[in-house]
Amino acid sequence: MSVGKAILTPTPGDGSSRGVSLRLREPGSYGTTIEFEVREVLLHTRSRFQDIMVVDTVAYGRVLFLDGILQSCVTDDPLYHDTMIHPAMTLHGAPRRVLVGGTGEAASVREVLRHPTVERVLTVDLDDVVVQAVREHLPSFCAGVFNDPRVEYRVEDVQKTIDEAEEGAFDVIFMDVTDPIDEGPAAELYSVGWFRRVARALADDGILVVQSGEMGMQEMLTPRSVRSTLLEVFPWAHVTHQYIPSFHDFWTWTMASRRQLELYPEDLAERIARLQPRPRVYTPASHHTMLELPPYLAAQLHKPGKVIRGKASESIWMYQPEPA
């Protein structure tokens, strides 16, 4: 059975927990098939926008798939969300107003709230079916964030949120949207035109963070393209990275700002010590590893990528269908 871009197939009965296997091909994994052994399918439904599945896997515990593409799992959730959220929030110094585009699991909001200067978090998602599925089946992701008085959750297109925001409304904006496949809900959210609209809503000293896909160490097509596109709008951009075991690759996020950030401020340890509760991954030492690549990879990353002016898939290699 096809599930988005994954295939769910029964395995021969052997009396063990092996009921089905989920095979998934991801972008940049040339010639590679990733197969997950699944104990139980907890939820499989379809919203107006995408296919949604929550499964219990042998290797990674509970996992969320959207359109057959793995989004998050309970075992490496902090590796992903700590890396996306904390470097930018810490380097800003005193973020008060934060926008999260793509509520999803709400784990990004959970990490934002660790920063004591935060006064308001607006988090929006086009697909409330995903958010409610996570609240029911993966409650550790959102960890009660919807009960925090600083949090406002809206079910709406982030494009509407940005276009209706006042100029300079946010200190930090996170775009944690799904990958830019043509049939997905985020296909338009990686272009020069979109980032110009986002820049209007960002404070002069603000920081934008964009989920920029797998590193793809051979060519780095996606992060190079996203970085080059951001540099059409912002004078400074820097890619952070982390190895995500369930993704079977290093993942990247790109920070952009109108100012060049000091990546290693003298009071870095003090800033991180103020985060409560303490992050599970983010420390002064891991801050350095998130921001620094080995020289040969940094040299590859800094090669110009294709600038995205329309849909992202017109410029960068995206998920491919299963061969016939």
BAPA-139013 format. One record per atom (N, C-alpha, C): x, y, z negated. Coordinates in steps of 0.02 Angstrom, whole numbers, plus 32768, in hexadecimal, padded with zeros to 4 digits. Last residue first. Layout:
XYZ;...
//
This chain:
81A580888231;816D805C8245;818480148247;81F380C9819F;81F580B381E6;81BC808381F4;81A381438139;81BC80FE813F;81BF80EB8189;81D181EE8158;81A281B8814F;81C481748154;8244825180F7;823282328137;820081FA812A;825882EE80AB;824582A880A5;822C828C80E7;82C6835B810B;8296834B80D7;8287830180D6;834683CA812F;832F83858137;8302837280FD;831784728159;833D84418133;831D83FD8138;82C584BE81AE;830B84D081A7;8335849A8186;8244849781AC;825D84AC81ED;82A884B981EB;822984828128;823A8447814F;824F84588197;8203850080FB;824684E780EB;825984AD8117;81B4856B816F;81B085338142;81F585168138;821A85F5818C;81D685DB8190;81CE85A5815C;829A860F8165;826F86498175;82278635817E;832885E38115;82E285CD811E;82B7860B812A;83C885CF8158;839A85FC8135;835385EA8147;8436854B8141;84038568816C;83D385928142;84CB857C80E5;8497854E80F8;846585718126;857B859580DB;853885B080EA;8508857880FF;85D085468055;85C9854E809D;8582856780AD;85C9852B7FCF;85CD85717FE3;85D1857C802E;85CE84A07FC6;859084C37FB5;8590850B7FD0;865484847FE1;861F846D800F;85DF84958004;869184BC7F71;86A384D57FB3;866E84C17FE7;8659846D7F0D;864A84B57F0E;865A84D27F53;869583F37F2A;864D83FA7F32;863884447F35;871A840F7F0C;870983F97F50;86BE83FE7F5E;871684397E82;872884687EB8;871384507EFE;868284077E28;86C783FA7E3D;86D884247E7B;861D848E7DE9;862584547E12;866F84457E1C;85CD84D47D5D;860C84CB7D82;860B848A7DA9;855784D87D16;856685117D42;85A485077D6E;855184687CC5;851884777CF1;852984AA7D26;85C784747C7D;85C2843E7CAF;858784497CDE;85A884E27C2A;85E084E57C5A;85D884B07C90;853E84AD7BE0;853484E97C08;856A84EE7C3D;857984497B97;855284357BD1;854184717BFD;85B8849A7B33;85E084707B60;85B9845D7B9F;854B84D97AF3;857F85017B15;85A984D77B46;84BD84737B28;84ED84897AF5;851F84B77B18;842E84197B4F;845284597B59;847B846D7B1D;83E683A87B25;841F83A27B53;844C83E07B51;838383CA7ACD;839E83867AC8;83DC837C7AF4;838084667A70;8379843E7AAD;839B83FA7AA7;8338848079D1;8375847979F8;836784507A37;829A84DA79D4;82C784A679BC;8303849E79EB;830C856079EF;82E9853479C0;82A8851B79DE;83A385B37A0B;836B858E7A29;834E855D79F7;841485EA79D5;83D4860979C2;839985E279DE;848085AD7A10;846F859979CB;842C85B579B5;848D85F37A86;847185AF7A88;845B85997A42;84C986697A57;8488866B7A7A;846686277A78;854086377A23;850F865679F7;84CB86597A17;857F86097A97;856F85D97A62;853A85F67A33;858F86857ADF;8567864E7AF9;8551861E7AC2;85D386FC7ACC;85A686E67A97;857986AC7AAD;861887117B43;863E87027B06;861186E77ACE;85CD86BE7BD1;85D486F77BA3;85F786E27B62;85DE867F7C59;85F786657C1A;8602869F7BE9;85A986C47CC6;8595867F7CBB;85A986637C77;856187577CDC;859B873C7CBA;858A86F57CA5;851187717D79;850E875D7D33;855387487D1B;84F987F87DDE;852387BE7DD4;852587AD7D8A;845088257E04;849088337DE3;84B887F27DDF;83DF87F57E3A;83F988327E57;843D88457E3A;83E887407E48;83DD877E7E23;83F787B97E4B;83C986917E39;83D586CC7E63;83C3870B7E3B;83F285E57E29;83E386257E09;83F2865D7E39;83B9854C7E5E;83DF85867E72;83C685C47E4D;83D884A37E37;83AC84DC7E2F;83D6851A7E3E;83E783F57E63;83FF843A7E62;83C6846B7E56;842283517E32;83ED837F7E47;840683C67E3E;847B82C07E66;847C83017E44;8443832B7E5F;841A82277E67;8444825A7E87;844B82947E56;83AE81DA7E3D;83E881B97E5D;841481EB7E82;834382007DF5;8347821B7E39;838181FC7E60;835D81C87D7B;832481AD7DA0;832181C97DE7;83D282147D52;83D581CD7D62;839A81B37D8B;841082A47D8A;83CF828C7D71;83CB82417D82;849083127D69;848082D07D82;844082B87D61;848083BD7D94;847F838A7D60;847183477D82;84A6846C7DB1;849C84267DC6;849D83F87D8A;8490850F7DFB;849D84E37DC2;848C849C7DD6;84CE858C7E65;84AD854B7E61;84C285277E21;84AC86377E76;84D986047E5B;84B185C47E50;84B086D77EC4;848F86977EB9;84C286647EA1;849687827EE9;84BB874F7EC3;849087117EBB;844587D97F2E;848E87DC7F3A;84B687A67F17;83B287967F7D;83D687A87F40;842187AB7F4E;839087788002;836587A57FDA;838A87C07F9D;83E787228038;83CA87528066;83A38788803F;83FF86CA7FD3;843187007FDD;841B87328013;839A866D7FE5;8395869C7FAC;83C586D77FB6;83D186288052;8391864D8059;838A86808021;844185ED801A;8449861E8050;840A8648805A;840085977FBD;842F85CB7FA6;843786017FDC;83B985438014;8395856C7FE3;83C185A57FCB;84248508805B;83F0852F807E;83CB855D804E;846A84C87FF7;848C84FA8020;845985278043;840A846D7FC6;842184A57F9C;844684DB7FC3;83F8841D8044;83C284438023;83DC847A7FF6;847783E9806D;844E84118099;841B843C8074;84EF83A78045;84CE83D9801A;849E84068041;853B8341807F;8531838080A4;851183B7807C;855A82E3801A;857D82E1805A;85778324807F;850982F47FA9;854F83087FA5;857383087FE8;848183267F7F;849383087FBF;84DC83147FCE;843C83697F19;847B83847F32;848D83677F76;838C83867F2A;83C5835B7F1B;840483787F3A;8342842A7F03;834883E87F20;838783C17F0D;832E84A47EC5;834A84A37F08;8360845E7F20;82C7850A7E6C;82D884C37E74;82EF84BA7EBC;830085A87E43;82DB85817E74;82F485397E73;82F286367DE0;830E85F27DE4;82E185C87E11;831C86E07DCF;82F186AF7DEF;8315866C7DF0;832B875C7D55;834A87217D74;831286F67D91;833888127D41;831A87D07D3B;833F879A7D61;835088967D3D;8384886B7D21;836D88237D1C;82D888C47D76;831988D57D96;835188A97D7D;825D883E7D77;827C887A7D5A;82C188857D7A;81FB88077DFF;823287F97DD2;8250883B7DB8;81A3881F7E64;818788127E21;81BC88067DEC;81F688297ED2;81D088647EBD;81B5885C7E76;822487A77EE4;825287DA7ECB;822E88187EB2;81B887677F20;81C987577EDC;81F5878D7EBD;81C1879E7FA0;818587AA7F78;8192879C7F2E;823A87687FC6;823387B17FC2;81F687C37F98;821D86E07FC8;824A86F97F94;824987457F8F;81C886DD803A;81AE86CD7FF7;81DC86E97FC1;822386FD80A0;81E887278093;81CB871C804F;827D86928099;829386D6808C;82588703807A;822E8601804B;8242862A8083;825A866F806C;81F185A37FFB;823B85A37FFD;825685D28032;816985857FFE;818585A97FC5;81D185A77FC2;811F853C8057;812C85818069;815785A68035;810B84BD8020;813184C3805D;8146850A806D;80C9848D7FB1;80FE84BE7FA6;812584CF7FE5;806C84267FC2;805384687FB1;8088849E7FAC;809883C28057;809283D08010;807E84178001;80B283B080DB;806E83A180C5;806483AE807B;813B83D680E3;810883FB8107;80C183EF80EC;819583E4804A;818083BB8082;814383DC80A2;81EB84247FE1;81C984468018;81BC84198054;81C283DF7F3F;81F083E77F77;81CA83FF7FB5;816684447EC6;817984057EE7;81A484137F24;81AE84C57E5D;817B84A87E88;819484687EA8;81DD85227DFD;81E684D97DF5;81B084B67E1D;821D85B07DF3;81F585907E28;820485457E25;821D86247D74;823185E07D87;820185C67DBC;825586C27D4B;8222869D7D72;824086597D85;826B87377CCC;828486FA7CEC;824986D87D0F;822587AD7CB9;826E87AC7CAE;828E876F7CCF;81A287F67D1A;81BF87BD7CF8;820B87C47CF2;817488687D5D;814C884D7D26;816F88187CFD;819E88BB7DC6;81CA88B17D8D;81A888917D51;80FB88EE7DF1;814288EF7E03;816C88E87DC4;807B887C7DBD;809888BE7DC1;80E188B97DD4;803387FA7E23;805B88107DE9;807288587DF4;7FF887CE7E95;7FCF87F87E69;7FF688127E2D;805987807ED0;804087B97EF5;801787E97EC9;806C871A7E70;80A287487E81;808687887EA1;7FED86DA7E71;800A86F57E33;803F872A7E42;7FE386B27EF7;7FB386E27EDC;7FCF87037E9D;804B86547EF5;804F868D7F22;801F86C47F0D;802085F27EA0;805386217E87;805D865C7EB5;7F7585D47E96;7FAF85D47EC2;7FE186077EA8;7F39859B7DF6;7F3785C57E31;7F7785BD7E59;7F0E858B7D5E;7F0A85607D98;7F02858D7DD4;7F7885C57CDB;7F4685D37D0F;7F49859E7D45;7F9F85DB7C33;7F9F85AC7C6B;7F6685BE7C9B;800486327BC9;7FC786387BF1;7FCE860A7C2D;8050862E7B2B;8049860E7B6D;8004861C7B8A;8056865A7AAC;807D867F7ADD;807286677B24;801186017A5C;7FEF863F7A70;801686697AA3;801185577A87;803B858F7A72;801B85D07A8A;7FCC84F17ABE;7FB0850D7A80;7FD985497A67;801784C47B24;7FDA84E77B36;7FB685047AF9;807F847C7AEC;808C84C07B02;804C84E77B11;807F83F77ABA;805584297A9A;805D84707AB2;80D783B07B13;80E783BA7ACC;80C083F37AAC;80EA838F7B99;80CF83D17B89;80D283E27B3E;812B83117B92;814383457BBE;812A838A7BA8;80E582BD7B41;812482D77B27;813F830F7B53;8074828E7B88;806D82C87B5B;80AF82E47B40;804C824A7C02;8091825B7BF3;809482967BC2;7FC2823B7C10;7FEC81FF7C16;8035820C7C03;7F8382B97BF7;7F66827B7BDF;7F9982437BDB;7FD583187C31;7FBF83227BEC;7FA382E17BCE;7FDC82E57CB3;801782E47C89;800382EC7C3F;7F5A82FF7CDE;7F7282BA7CDF;7FAF82B47CB1;7F56838A7CD8;7F2D83647CA9;7F43831B7CA7;7FB083A97D40;7FBC83C17CFB;7F9483977CC9;7F71836F7DB0;7FB383597D9A;7FBE836B7D51;7EFC83BB7DB6;7EF683737DAC;7F3983567D95;7F1F843B7DD5;7F11842D7D8F;7F0A83E27D82;7F82847E7E40;7F62843D7E3A;7F59842A7DF0;7FC584F57E3E;7F8E84EE7E6E;7F6484B17E60;7FF285447DA9;7FF785097DD4;7FB985067E00;805285AD7D3D;801C85A37D6D;802885637D95;806F86057CAA;808085C97CD0;804485B97CFD;80B986827C53;808286757C81;8097863A7CAB;80E986A47BB5;80F786777BEC;80B7866F7C14;812987207B49;80F187097B74;810C86DC7BAA;8199872E7AFA;815987477AE1;811E872D7B09;823586F07ACD;81FC86E97AFB;81BC87007AD9;829F86ED7A77;828A872F7A8F;824B872C7ABA;82BF86677A5B;8299868F7A29;828286D37A42;82A285DD7ABD;82C7861B7ABA;82A1864E7A90;824E85727AC8;8284856C7A97;82A985AF7A8E;81FA85887B33;81E3859D7AF1;821885947ABA;8239854A7B9E;823885937B9A;822985AA7B53;821784C47B86;825C84DA7B7B;826185267B78;818C84C57BA3;81A584AC7B62;81EB84C67B54;819084E97C29;817485187BF7;818C85057BB1;81C384727C5D;81E884B17C66;81D184E47C33;815E841A7C40;819C84127C1C;81C984507C24;80EC84197C8B;80F1844D7C57;813084457C2D;80DF83CB7CFA;80E483A87CBA;80E283D87C7F;809B844F7D51;80AB84077D54;80A883E67D10;80AD84DA7D6E;80A984C17D28;80BB84777D25;80E6853C7DD2;80E684F37DD5;80E684D57D90;813F85BC7D9A;811885A97DD4;811D855F7DDF;814586107D0C;815585CD7D25;812585BE7D5E;818386A97CD3;815386887CFF;816E86447D13;819987067C3F;81B086D07C6B;817586B57C94;81DB87837BE0;81A287737C0A;81B987417C40;8255878A7B9A;821687907B75;81DB87767B9E;82FF87617B88;82C3875E7BB2;8283875F7B87;8389878A7B66;834E879B7B3E;830F87997B69;83EB87427BB6;83FA87617B75;83BE876E7B4A;840587027C2E;83DF87417C2E;83EC87677BED;8443868E7C05;846C86C27C25;844787047C2A;83D586467BD3;840C86597BA7;843686927BC5;838786347C45;836B86567C0A;83A2866F7BDC;83E285ED7C97;83C8862E7CAB;83AD86557C70;83FC85757C49;843185A27C5F;841785E87C71;8375853C7C2D;839E855D7BFA;83D885887C14;832D85017C9F;8314853A7C77;834B855F7C51;836F84987CE2;834A84CA7D08;833E850A7CDF;83A5844D7C7B;83D1846B7CAC;83AD84A27CD4;833484227C34;8367844C7C12;839284707C45;82F583D57C98;82D784147C82;830784407C5A;834E83647CB2;8333838F7CE7;832083D47CCA;836A83307C34;83A1833F7C62;838983707C98;82EB83197BFC;831383527BE4;834F83627C10;82BE82A67C50;829C82E77C50;82C983207C36;82EB82257C50;831B82597C61;82FB829E7C6A;827E81DB7C1B;82C281CF7C02;82F482047C16;820681FC7C57;820F820C7C11;825882067BFB;8215824E7CF7;820B82137CCE;822082227C86;81D682A07D8A;81F282A17D46;81E9825D7D26;81C182837E15;81C682C87DFC;81EA82CB7DB8;81D282237EA8;81DB82267E5F;81E6826E7E49;8155821F7F1F;819882387F10;819E82417EC5;80D382047F42;810481CE7F46;814B81E27F36;809082797F25;809882667F6B;80CF82327F73;80E282707E8E;80B482987EB6;80C3828B7F00;80F5820F7DFC;810282157E44;80CD82437E62;813B81FF7D5D;810982227D86;812182257DCE;815681787CED;816E81A17D24;813281C07D48;818E81297C5A;815881477C80;8172817B7CB1;822880CF7C6F;81ED80DF7C49;81B880FE7C76;829080A77CC2;828D80ED7CAD;825181007C83;828C801C7CDE;82CC803E7CD4;82C680827CB3;82057FF77CE9;82327FD07CBF;82707FFA7CAD;818280737CE4;81B8804E7D05;81E4802B7CD2;80E1809C7CF3;811080877CBF;8144805A7CE0;80A581297D51;80B480E27D4A;80E380D77D0F;803481917D9D;805C81887D61;8065813E7D56;801881ED7E30;802081AB7E11;804B81B07DD3;7FC282427EAC;7FDD82457E68;7FDF81FF7E4B;7FC6829A7F45;7FBE825A7F24;7FE2825B7EE1;7F8083417F57;7FB5830F7F58;7FA082CF7F36;7F12839B7F5C;7F5283AF7F77;7F8483767F80;7EA183737F1C;7E9883957F5D;7EDB839E7F81;7EE382D67EDC;7EC383177ED5;7EB783357F1A;7ED4822C7EBD;7EE7825F7EEE;7EC0829E7EE0;7F2181B17E52;7EE981D87E6B;7F0282097E9F;7F4D81427DDF;7F57814F7E26;7F1981727E40;7F9981177D48;7F6B81447D6A;7F7E81477DB4;7FE780AC7D23;7FBA80CA7CF1;7F8680F87D11;8020801A7D55;800980587D72;7FD580767D44;80A67FC67D05;805F7FD67D07;805480187D2C;812B7FA67D20;81047F7B7CF3;80B97F867CFC;818E7FA67DB0;81587FC67D8C;81337F937D60;822A7FCA7DEC;82017F937DD3;81CE7FB17DA3;825280287E7A;824380297E33;82187FEC7E21;82CD80457EF1;8295801A7EDD;828E801B7E91;830480A47F74;830280A07F2B;82C480797F18;836E80957FFD;832B80887FE3;832F80817F98;83CE80F18070;83C780D7802C;837E80CD801B;83EC813780E4;83F580EF80E4;83EC80CE80A0;840B81C8808C;840F81A980CE;841B815E80C7;83C18220802F;83D981DC8020;83DC81B48061;838682958055;83CE8295804E;83EB82518040;82EE82747FFD;8315829A802F;835F82968020;82C381C47FDA;82C8820A7FC8;82F382307FFA;8254813F7FD8;828B815E7FFC;828A81A97FEF;822480C17F6B;822181087F79;825E811E7F9F;81BA80407F35;81F580527F5B;81EE809A7F73;81897FEC7EAC;817D802A7ECF;81BC803E7EF2;81407F4F7E8D;817C7F777E93;816C7FB47EBD;80DE7EFB7E10;80E57F1D7E50;81287F3F7E51;80FB7EA37DA3;80BB7EA17DC6;80C17EBF7E0B;815C7E597D36;81637E747D7A;81207E6D7D9F;815D7E1F7CBD;813C7E5F7CC1;813D7E7B7D08;81447D707CEF;81657DA67CC9;813E7DE67CD2;810B7D147D41;80FC7D0F7CFA;811D7D457CD1;81207D2C7DC3;81527D017DA3;81467CFC7D58;80DB7D537E5E;80CF7D477E17;81027D177DFA;81357DBE7ECC;811C7D7A7EBC;81127D727E72;80F87E687EC9;812F7E387ECC;81137DF37EBA;809E7EDE7F2D;80A07EAB7EF9;80DD7E7E7F01;80D07F877F4C;80C67F447F65;80C87F127F2C;80C580277F82;80B67FFE7F47;80A57FB97F60;812E809C7FC3;810880607FD4;810280377F94;812881517FD8;814081147FB9;811680D97FD1;80F081C38003;812981AC8029;814A816F8009;8052819A7FD5;807A81D27FEC;80B281B78018;805680FC7FD4;8046812D7FA0;806F816B7FB0;801D806E802C;804280AD802D;802880DB7FF7;802A7FC48000;800080008000;802C803E8000;
//
